[in-house]
Amino acid sequence: MIATLTHTLVAFITTLGYAGIAALMALESACVPIPSELIMPFGGYLVSIHHLTLLGVTLAGALGCNLGSTAAYLAGATGGRRFILRYGRYLLISPAELTRIETTFARFGAITVLLGRLLPIIRTYISLPAGIARMNFWKFQLYSLIGSIPWCFALAYAGLRAGTAWNSAPLLHSTLHIITLLTAILLLFAAAWYGLYRWRERNSTK
């Protein structure tokens, strides 16, 4: 499953270039659980083989983040908390998780959007409470963009460095295969644990 997802993302980005990166990052920021940790590094790899530029990949990723974040913000602003509680399960957001995000937003205010864009997982869902709280739309756009640029650049640069080293270090090939296998196993264990946790949580509330 993980290999299929990775292959699909790679093919999509290879075909569409900057537009593919922007589209996938928009989906991730619209609360669709597509990991930017797969999207942006491959964009960086394409930079290493001179198909794209680092600046272009970074800006495509950041603009895609803003597009997706806007959709999530509007969902929160128009549908409110009731919308998230009703449909959040399809986005892997439990009521308890929504409450935690809302509490963090209420405590730290608008700056949470900027900082949240720099944090895994939180960056995917931070736009929802911003919309529910009716944060100033243009400030939301600015903070989202500022927070997304360093995240996208860091991941793309990591992909660039890995791509540059790939052909010059044969040992890297076998090492990365081992790391990929271990990562896949950990992700499968994490998914199984998460599914079991949700099942127990659901049964305990009945």
Protein Blocks (a to p, Z undefined) as FASTA:
>chain_A
ZZmmmmmmmmmmmmnmmmmmmmmmmmmmnopacdfklmmmmmmmmmmnopacfklmmmmm
mmmmmmmmmmmmmmmmmnommlmmmmmmmnopafklmmmmmmmmmmnommlmmmmmmpgh
jlmmmmmmmmmnopafklmmmmmmmmmmmmmmmmmmmmmmmmmmmmmmmklmmmmmmmmm
mmmmmmmmmmmmmmmmmmmmmmmmZZ
